[in-house]
Amino acid sequence: MVATPTKAKYDIKDINLAAQGRQRIEWAAREMPVVRQLQERFAKEKPLEGIRLTACCHVTTETANLAIALKAAGADALLIASNPLSTQDDVAACLVADYDIPVYAIKGEDNATYHRHVQTALDHRPNIIIDDGSDVVATLIKERQHQMEDIIGTTEETTTGIVRLVAMLKDGVLTFPAMNVNDADTKHFFDNRYGTGQSTLDGIIRATNVLLAGKVAVVAGYGWCGKGVAMRARGLGANVIVTEIDPVRAIEAAMDGFRVMPMAEAAKQGDVFVTVTGNKHVIRPEHFEVMKDGAMVCNSGHFDIEIDLKSLGAKATEVKEVRNFTQKYTLPNGKAIVVLGEGRLINLAAAEGHPSAVMDMSFANQALACEYLVKNKGKLEPGIYNIPKELDQEIASLKLKAMGIEIDTLTPEQNEYINSWTVGT
């Protein structure tokens, strides 16, 4: 049921975009049956009643359905953007106007506005933080120590954010439990691989209208996101090169049929470059120098530091926007490097992010992780916790049911065999 709007504070582009946003949120909901089922249960049980919740996420139609489910669960929820270019302004307007959910997010907001919104998120004095990259948690620890006692826990859904949480734990500054949503099977197997794979190529094509068939596509990183991008690029006819620092992943890429080489060599051959590593300066000045004239570079990792754009900009004699989300950097040697989406997440900067069907499982994990933290308040030591196996299985079962797919179950004899050591061959 749509809530009656109140004079909730917000910072969005245009409240008059709400009707358009409502249509798109409802369209996404058609492909999110698991979140819908959780919302129906939450509305009856109110597991988050009285909980102040801050979510730092990409403000998309899929996130909107998560936010609506969390409010149905009783949460006092506030939403900010986790990336300056990922906000869908009509979605933000609808959440404010129709659901009375405070939103602080504007597509294209500058860094100062983004950091101000992070402070606003913490002014909410959250008990639960849903983070995407751990910026809110990091700011809390560095600047808001007096609020630490309010925190029940946090959830994190990106590899970059988990890396930061691990570093916090190692340094002894993470004093509350964190749920590792990113590594849930129903998240990274599907969201990272199929979601990132499809949406990244979607963003590249929308920004450039380039034909990928016959092009040399270089994918930096062969984690689950890199696997998805490489797989989808090959499916569109690209000749794919993978660069890696991990020998095991490099072998896997080679056995999956991709060429594997250092970026220094790949830079000479690539037509399109996609970084999905979670690290910084994966593409650097020495790589720009040997790239083909007109080579296109973009990023599908969380932060905009994977491509060293500061160095590229300092070296360029001209920077010109040639299409939406497409900038041409002309170098002193006359060659041009084309940067897509300002080096930010190309799938959200130039497209609409992951398809709703895959985010259904990811956001079901987020919702259940919040419920788990509240149910176990005071029982979990500071640390990083995986989503319990039974919750992962529940999400998968709900998704299969919604897809009309049935699977086998073990017979009593099979169950005894697989749990016994006394029966051999």
C-alpha positions in Angstrom: 0.0 0.0 0.0 1.3 3.5 -0.8 2.0 5.6 2.2 0.5 9.1 2.6 3.4 11.5 2.0 4.5 13.9 4.7 7.0 16.8 4.8 10.0 14.5 5.0 13.3 16.1 4.4 15.1 15.2 1.2 17.6 16.3 -1.4 16.6 15.2 -4.9 16.5 16.6 -8.4 12.8 17.1 -9.0 9.8 15.8 -6.9 7.6 16.2 -10.1 9.3 13.1 -11.6 7.5 10.9 -9.1 4.8 9.5 -11.4 7.4 8.4 -14.0 9.4 6.8 -11.2 6.4 5.0 -9.8 5.8 3.3 -13.2 9.4 2.1 -13.4 9.4 0.8 -9.8 6.3 -1.2 -10.5 7.8 -2.5 -13.7 10.9 -3.7 -11.8 8.7 -5.3 -9.1 7.3 -7.7 -11.7 10.8 -9.3 -11.9 11.4 -9.3 -8.1 9.1 -12.0 -6.7 11.4 -13.0 -3.8 11.6 -9.4 -2.5 7.8 -9.2 -2.9 7.2 -12.3 -0.8 9.5 -11.0 1.9 7.7 -7.7 1.8 4.4 -9.5 2.4 5.8 -11.4 5.4 7.5 -8.3 6.7 4.3 -6.3 6.6 2.7 -8.9 8.9 5.5 -9.5 11.3 7.3 -6.1 11.4 10.7 -7.5 12.3 12.4 -4.1 12.0 9.9 -2.1 14.0 11.6 0.8 15.7 14.9 0.3 13.9 16.6 3.4 12.3 18.1 2.2 9.1 20.4 4.1 6.7 21.0 2.6 3.2 23.8 3.8 1.0 23.0 2.2 -2.4 22.6 2.9 -6.0 19.2 4.6 -6.2 17.6 2.5 -8.8 14.1 0.9 -9.3 15.5 -2.3 -7.7 16.8 -0.5 -4.7 13.4 1.2 -4.4 11.7 -2.1 -4.0 14.1 -3.1 -1.3 13.5 0.2 0.5 9.7 -0.3 0.3 10.1 -3.8 1.7 12.2 -2.5 4.6 9.7 0.2 5.4 7.0 -2.5 5.4 9.1 -4.3 8.0 8.7 -1.3 10.2 12.1 0.3 9.6 12.6 4.1 9.8 14.6 4.1 6.6 16.7 6.8 4.9 18.4 6.3 1.5 21.5 8.0 0.0 23.4 7.3 -3.2 26.5 5.2 -3.1 27.8 6.6 -6.4 27.3 10.1 -7.9 26.2 8.8 -11.3 24.0 5.9 -10.3 20.9 7.7 -9.1 17.7 7.5 -11.1 16.1 10.8 -10.3 12.5 9.7 -11.0 13.0 6.8 -8.6 14.2 9.1 -5.9 11.2 11.4 -6.4 8.7 8.5 -6.1 10.2 7.2 -2.9 9.9 10.6 -1.3 6.5 11.6 -2.7 4.7 8.2 -2.6 6.4 6.3 0.2 7.6 9.0 2.6 11.2 7.6 2.5 13.8 10.4 2.8 16.2 10.3 -0.1 19.4 12.3 -0.5 20.6 11.5 -4.0 20.9 13.4 -7.3 22.3 12.0 -10.5 25.6 13.8 -11.3 26.0 15.2 -7.8 29.6 16.4 -7.1 31.9 14.9 -4.4 31.0 17.6 -1.9 27.3 16.9 -2.2 28.0 13.1 -2.0 30.0 13.6 1.2 27.4 15.9 2.7 24.8 13.2 2.0 27.0 10.7 3.9 26.9 13.0 6.9 23.1 13.3 6.6 22.9 9.5 6.6 24.8 9.4 9.9 22.7 12.3 11.3 19.8 9.7 11.1 21.7 7.9 13.9 21.2 4.5 12.3 21.0 1.2 14.2 21.5 -0.7 10.9 23.6 0.4 7.9 23.2 -1.0 4.5 26.5 -0.1 2.7 27.8 -0.4 -0.8 31.5 0.3 -0.7 31.7 0.9 3.1 31.8 4.7 2.9 29.2 5.2 5.5 30.8 2.8 7.9 34.3 4.2 7.3 33.0 7.8 7.9 31.2 6.6 11.1 34.4 5.1 12.4 36.6 8.0 11.5 34.3 10.9 12.4 31.4 9.7 14.5 32.8 7.5 17.3 30.1 8.7 19.7 27.5 7.0 17.5 29.1 3.6 17.6 27.0 2.5 20.5 23.8 3.0 18.4 24.9 0.4 15.8 23.5 -3.1 15.8 25.4 -4.0 12.6 26.0 -3.3 9.0 25.5 -5.2 5.7 27.9 -4.9 2.7 27.2 -6.1 -0.8 30.4 -5.3 -2.8 33.8 -6.8 -3.0 35.4 -3.4 -2.5 33.4 -2.9 0.7 34.3 -6.3 2.1 38.0 -5.6 1.4 37.6 -2.4 3.4 35.7 -4.1 6.3 38.5 -6.8 6.5 41.0 -4.0 6.8 38.9 -2.3 9.5 38.7 -5.6 11.4 42.4 -6.2 11.1 43.1 -2.7 12.5 40.7 -3.3 15.4 38.3 -0.5 14.6 35.3 -2.6 13.5 33.4 -2.9 16.8 30.1 -4.3 15.5 29.0 -7.2 13.3 29.0 -6.9 9.6 27.1 -9.2 7.3 28.9 -10.2 4.1 26.1 -10.1 1.6 28.5 -10.0 -1.3 29.7 -13.6 -0.8 26.3 -15.2 -0.5 25.9 -17.8 -3.2 22.6 -16.2 -4.4 24.4 -12.9 -4.7 27.9 -13.3 -6.3 27.1 -16.3 -8.5 24.3 -14.3 -10.2 24.5 -10.6 -9.4 28.2 -10.3 -10.0 28.4 -12.6 -13.0 25.1 -12.3 -14.9 24.1 -8.9 -13.7 27.5 -7.2 -14.1 28.1 -9.0 -17.4 24.9 -7.9 -19.1 24.6 -4.4 -17.6 28.2 -3.5 -18.3 27.9 -4.3 -22.0 24.5 -2.5 -22.0 26.2 0.6 -20.6 29.0 0.5 -23.2 26.6 0.1 -26.1 24.2 2.8 -24.9 27.1 5.2 -24.4 28.8 4.5 -27.8 26.5 2.5 -30.1 29.6 0.6 -31.0 29.5 -2.8 -32.6 31.4 -5.2 -30.3 31.6 -8.1 -32.8 35.1 -8.2 -34.1 36.5 -5.8 -31.5 39.3 -6.8 -29.1 37.8 -6.4 -25.6 40.2 -6.3 -22.6 38.7 -7.3 -19.2 40.9 -6.4 -16.3 40.2 -8.8 -13.5 38.6 -12.3 -13.6 36.6 -12.4 -10.4 32.9 -13.1 -10.7 32.3 -9.7 -12.3 35.1 -10.1 -14.7 33.9 -13.6 -15.7 30.5 -12.2 -16.5 31.8 -9.3 -18.6 34.2 -11.6 -20.5 31.4 -14.1 -21.1 29.0 -11.6 -22.4 31.6 -9.8 -24.5 32.5 -13.0 -26.2 28.8 -13.7 -26.7 28.5 -10.5 -28.7 31.4 -11.5 -30.9 34.3 -9.7 -29.2 37.8 -11.2 -29.1 38.4 -11.2 -25.3 41.7 -10.7 -23.5 41.9 -11.1 -19.7 44.5 -9.5 -17.4 45.0 -10.8 -13.9 47.4 -10.7 -10.9 46.0 -14.0 -9.4 47.6 -17.0 -11.0 44.7 -19.3 -10.2 42.2 -16.9 -11.8 44.5 -16.5 -14.8 44.6 -20.3 -15.4 40.8 -20.3 -15.1 40.5 -17.6 -17.7 42.9 -19.4 -20.0 40.9 -22.7 -19.6 37.7 -20.8 -20.3 39.2 -20.0 -23.7 40.3 -16.4 -23.2 43.7 -15.0 -24.0 45.6 -14.0 -20.8 48.5 -11.4 -20.7 49.8 -8.4 -18.7 48.0 -5.1 -19.2 51.2 -3.7 -20.8 50.7 -6.1 -23.7 46.9 -6.0 -23.8 47.0 -2.2 -24.0 48.5 -2.4 -27.4 45.8 -4.7 -28.7 42.5 -3.6 -27.1 39.7 -1.6 -28.7 37.5 -1.6 -25.5 38.8 -1.9 -22.0 36.7 -2.7 -18.9 38.2 -2.7 -15.4 36.5 -4.9 -12.7 39.3 -5.3 -10.1 38.4 -3.2 -7.1 41.9 -1.8 -7.1 43.3 1.5 -8.2 45.2 2.6 -11.4 44.8 -0.6 -13.2 45.0 1.4 -16.4 47.8 4.0 -16.1 49.9 6.5 -18.2 52.2 3.8 -19.6 49.1 2.0 -20.9 47.5 5.0 -22.4 50.7 5.8 -24.3 50.6 2.5 -26.3 46.8 2.2 -26.9 45.3 2.5 -30.3 43.9 5.8 -31.5 40.3 5.8 -30.4 40.6 3.0 -27.7 37.7 3.1 -25.3 38.2 2.6 -21.6 35.5 2.2 -18.9 35.1 0.9 -15.4 32.6 -1.5 -13.8 34.4 -1.7 -10.4 32.9 0.2 -7.5 35.0 3.3 -7.3 36.3 5.6 -10.1 40.0 5.0 -9.3 40.6 1.9 -11.4 41.5 4.1 -14.4 44.0 6.9 -13.7 42.0 9.7 -15.1 43.8 12.4 -13.3 47.1 11.5 -15.1 45.2 11.2 -18.4 43.6 14.6 -17.9 46.9 16.2 -17.0 48.5 14.9 -20.2 45.6 15.6 -22.6 45.7 18.6 -24.9 41.9 18.6 -25.2 39.0 16.9 -23.5 35.8 16.9 -25.4 32.4 15.4 -24.8 31.4 13.6 -28.0 28.3 11.8 -26.7 26.5 11.5 -23.4 28.8 9.8 -21.0 31.5 9.7 -23.6 34.6 12.0 -23.5 37.5 12.1 -25.9 40.9 12.8 -24.4 43.4 14.0 -27.1 47.0 13.2 -26.3 50.1 15.2 -27.5 50.9 12.4 -30.0 47.6 13.1 -31.7 46.0 9.9 -30.5 42.7 9.9 -28.7 41.5 7.9 -25.7 37.8 7.7 -25.2 36.6 7.5 -21.6 33.1 6.3 -20.8 31.0 7.3 -17.8 33.7 9.5 -16.3 35.4 6.3 -15.1 32.5 5.5 -12.8 30.3 2.4 -13.0 29.5 2.3 -16.7 26.5 0.1 -16.1 24.8 2.7 -13.9 26.2 5.8 -15.4 25.1 5.1 -19.0 22.5 2.4 -18.4 20.1 1.2 -15.7 22.3 -1.2 -13.7 21.6 -4.8 -13.2 18.3 -6.4 -14.4 15.6 -6.6 -11.7 15.5 -10.4 -11.9 19.0 -10.8 -10.6 18.8 -8.0 -8.0 15.8 -9.8 -6.6 18.1 -12.3 -5.0 20.8 -9.8 -4.0 18.3 -7.5 -2.2 16.5 -10.5 -0.6 19.9 -11.2 1.0 20.1 -7.6 2.2 16.6 -7.7 3.7 17.2 -11.0 5.4 20.6 -9.9 6.6 19.0 -6.9 8.4 16.4 -9.1 10.0 19.1 -11.5 11.1 21.1 -8.7 12.7 18.1 -7.5 14.7 17.1 -11.0 15.8 20.6 -11.6 17.0 21.2 -8.2 18.6 23.8 -8.5 21.4 24.7 -12.1 20.4 27.2 -11.5 17.6 30.8 -10.5 18.4 32.4 -7.8 16.2 33.4 -9.4 13.0 32.4 -10.2 9.4 29.7 -12.9 9.1 28.6 -14.8 6.0 24.9 -15.1 5.2 23.7 -18.3 7.0 23.4 -21.2 4.6 19.7 -21.7 5.4 18.9 -18.1 4.3 20.8 -18.5 1.1 18.9 -21.8 0.4 15.6 -20.1 1.3 16.2 -17.3 -1.3 17.2 -19.9 -4.0 14.1 -21.9 -3.3 11.8 -18.9 -3.5 13.4 -17.9 -6.7 13.0 -21.3 -8.2 9.4 -21.4 -7.2 8.8 -18.1 -8.8 10.4 -19.3 -12.0 8.2 -22.4 -12.0 11.2 -24.8 -11.6 11.1 -27.9 -9.5 14.1 -29.9 -8.3 14.7 -33.3 -6.8 14.9 -34.1 -3.1 17.0 -36.8 -1.4 15.4 -40.2 -0.7 15.8 -41.4 2.9 18.4 -43.9 1.6 20.4 -41.2 -0.2 20.2 -38.9 2.8 21.6 -41.7 5.1 24.3 -42.5 2.6 25.5 -39.0 2.2 25.6 -38.4 6.0 27.3 -41.7 6.9 30.9 -42.8 6.9 30.2 -46.5 7.5 28.8 -47.2 4.0 31.5 -47.4 1.3 31.6 -48.3 -2.4 
